[in-house]
């Protein structure tokens, strides 16, 4: 049987090992991939309209 402190410790250590990225870097990657998605979407729409 797990005690409350065991589950809290497990959740805390899990979060500490998974989340290690600074917020600015996350936003930069979001903007990068958002821009790539816009360019790809524009290319697909352009190909459909021109064909």
C-alpha positions in Angstrom: 0.0 0.0 0.0 1.4 3.4 -1.0 1.3 6.2 1.4 0.5 9.8 0.4 4.1 10.8 0.7 5.2 8.0 -1.6 2.8 9.1 -4.4 3.7 12.7 -3.9 7.4 11.9 -4.1 6.9 9.8 -7.3 4.9 12.5 -9.0 7.4 15.2 -8.0 10.4 13.2 -9.2 8.6 12.4 -12.5 7.9 16.0 -13.1 11.4 17.0 -12.2 12.9 14.6 -14.7 10.4 15.3 -17.6 10.0 19.1 -17.5 13.4 20.7 -17.9 12.9 23.3 -20.7 12.9 27.1 -20.2 9.7 28.8 -21.3 11.4 31.0 -23.9 12.8 28.0 -25.7 9.4 26.3 -25.7 7.9 29.5 -27.2 10.6 29.6 -29.8 10.0 26.0 -30.9 6.2 26.7 -31.0 6.7 29.7 -33.3 9.2 27.8 -35.5 6.8 24.9 -36.1 3.8 27.3 -36.4 5.7 29.1 -39.2 6.6 25.8 -40.9 2.9 24.8 -40.7 1.8 28.1 -42.3 4.2 27.7 -45.1 3.2 24.1 -45.7 -0.5 24.9 -45.6 0.0 27.8 -48.0 1.9 25.5 -50.4 -0.9 22.9 -50.3 -3.7 25.4 -50.8 -1.7 27.0 -53.6 -1.2 23.7 -55.3 -4.9 22.9 -55.0 -5.9 26.3 -56.4 -3.5 26.2 -59.3 -4.3 22.7 -60.4 
